[in-house]
Amino acid sequence: MPIFLALMLLSIFVGFANLGIETGFWIVLFLWIIVYLVFFVRPTIEIATVFWTIIILTFTFSMLISFKVILNDDDDGIASTSKNVEKSADRIILNTCTSTANDKPSALVGWKSTIYFAPLSKTTSSDANKTNNVCTFSYRSIKNKADKNSIYSRIEKSDESYITEFGTTIGACTADNKTTKSYTTADTDYVANDNVVASTHYIHGGNYLHGPGDYRIDVYVKTLDNKWHLIDRMSGIKVTE
């Protein structure tokens, strides 16, 4: 029993230290619970060789998960296929922003975009007429959805007609021109459904931010020819710890 507990606790501790609370950690914990139930709650297998073989296999498998040799899942849900991917301190996979700071937004005929600061609503997106011009945010509060304000981007057609099959996204870029990989245009496949007249994005809605720093918001529309267009931008957004 002492040896079993030592191996189990070591495995679980290493898994938690390296993985945090994510899928791999729960797999490690589940493996040890199964071993415990089989051999200690229902001690029907009395062959020591079988018992220790399973213990060794479980320990080895759990360590492979903990050190991400296998089942390497990343925090934003994208499996890493390369050891050279760039990650934030929170292990969010990063990529270079679609546009650079020197690129200029260009109006798209028949479209309009509004970027604004407004209180965070728990039921619906705040309208632009509720803007409060709060342009400094806490990264920790954004992650925990505790900040009372957010940045919104409303994208729609000028005539307020349906935007069916058009794509929209925003990118939150830091001074080094990095953003969360899953929100770059290359990794965005969202298109509006039927009866949609506007698309609203806000920074509480996902892992747009990847740490403290100075940010800009880039707004994109994908037209029916599958081309992305930079149509709007707001700079000077401060994100503290």
N, C-alpha and C positions, 0 to 999 in steps of 0.2 A: 504493500500500500504506500509507504513513503516514497519509493522509487516512482511508482505510478503518478502520485500527486506532484512530485518534483518535475517530471517530464511534462505533465499536463499544464501546470502553472507556468513553466518556462515557455512552452509553446504559445499559450494564450497571451502572456505578457509581451512576447516578441511580436505576435500578431497585432496586438493593440498598438504597440509603439510604432510599428512600421506602416500599418494600414489605417489606423483610426477606426471610427465606426463606419465601415463600409462592407460590401458584400463578402469580400475575402475573409474579414474578421469573423463574420457570422458563420461562414463555412467551417473555419477552424474550431470555433466554439461548438458547433453542431457535431463535428466529428468526435470530439472528446466526450460529449454527453452520450452519444451512441455507445462508445466504448465502455463508459461507466455503467450504463444501463445493462448492457449485455453481460459484462463480467462480474459486476458487483451486486446489482439488484436481482438478477436472475443467473446465479452461478451454476449454470448447467454444463458449461464446458470446463472440464477439469484438466485438460492437457496443457501443460505449461508452455510447450513449444508453440502451440497455436496462439495462446494468449500473448506471448512476448513478440511473436511475429507480427501480430496485428498492432500491438503497441508501437513497435519500431516503424511499421508502415505508416501509421497515423501520424507519428511524430515527424517523420521525414516529409510526408505530404503536406502537413500543416506548415512546416518550415519553408517549403518551396512556395507555398501561397504567401506566407508572411514576407518573404524577401522578393516577391513578385517575379519569381522564375516562371510560374504558371499562373493562369487566371488573373492576368494583370489588368484590372479595371480601374479607370481613372475617375476622379470626382465628378466630371461633367458628363459622364456616360459614354465617352468615346474611347474605344480600346486603342491603346498605344501600340503601333506597329513598328516603332523605331525607338532605339535607346537615346536618340539625339533630340527628341522633341523638347521644346522649351516649356517650362512650367513656372507658374507663379509660386509664391511661398505657400499658398493653399493648395498646390498641386493641380491648379486649373491649367489645361493645355492652352498655350498661347500661339498666336500666329501673327504675321505682319498684316497690318490693316490693308484693306483693299485700296485705299487712297493714301497719299502722303499729305503732310500738313501744307504743302505748296499747291496741291491740286485745288481748283476752285469749283464749288458747286455750280451747276448750270440748271436753270429752270427747264422743266420738261413741259412741253406744250400740253395744255389741258389738265395739268396737275397742280396741286398746291400742298405745301407742307408747313406745319406750325410746330415749333419746339418751344416748350414753356415749362416753368417750374410751378408746381401746385401741390396742395395737400394730398397725401396718400389716402385714397378711399378704399375701404374694405369691401365695398359692394360694386363699384363701377369706376371707370376712369374719370378723373376730374376734368372738367371743361376748361378751355383756355381762358374763359372769363374769370376763373378763380385763381389766376396766377398770383404768386406772392413774391416772386423774384428771389427766392432762397437758392443760391447757387453754390453753397458749401454743404457737404454731406459727410457723415461718418461711415467709413467702410464697414466697421463692425455693426453699426445700426442697420445699414442696408442689408447685410448678410442675414441678420436676425429679423428683418422686416419690422424693426422697431422705430425707424426714422419716420417722423410725421410728414415728411415731404418727399417728393420724387421728381424726376425729370420725365416729361411726356413728349412724345412725338406723334402728331396726328397727320396721317397721309391720306389724301382723298383727291378725287377729281374736281376740277373747278366748277363743273355743272352739277356736282353732287350725285352723279349717276353711279351705277354699280361698278365695282372694280374687280369683278369676277375674273379669276385666272391670272391676275397681276400679282407679282411678288413684292413684298416690302420687308425691310429690315433696318436696324440701326447698328452702328458699331461704336463702341466706347473705346477710344484710342488714347493711350498715354503719350507722354512726351517722346518716348522712344519708338512711337508708332506701332505699339503692340496692342492686341486685343484678344478677347477670348475666341479660340478657334471656332467653336460651334456657332458663333454669330457673324463670321465673315461671310461675304456673298458666296464664296466657293462652297461653303458648308450649309447654306440655307436653302431649303427646298419648299418653304412655305409659299402658298399662293392662296388668294382670297376665294372663299366659296361663293355660291349664289347668294344674292340678296344682301351683299356686304357693300356699304357705301363708304366706309373709312376703315383704316387700320391704325390702331393706337398701340405704340410700344412705350414701356416705361421701365426704368432701371431696376425696380423691385421685381420685375417679372421673370428674371433669370440671372445667370452669372455674367451679366454684362461687365461689371467691374471685376478687376483681378488684384486690387491692392490700393493703398493710398497713393496719391499723386495728383498731377494736373491732367485733366481729361478734356477731350473734345468729343462731341457727338456728331457722327456722320449719318445722314439719312439717304437711303437708297430705294429706288423703285425698279423692279424688273418688268420690262415690257413683254408683249406677247412673242417677240422674236428672241426671247431668253437673254437679252442684254440688260445689265445692271447700269443704272444711271445715278450718279451722285447729285442729288437735287437740293440738299440743304445741309447746314452745318452750324453748330454752336460751340465756341471755344470758351476757355476761362472757367471751367468747372473744377472746383477744388474738392478733393476727397481726403479727409484726415484719417487718422487711425480709428 
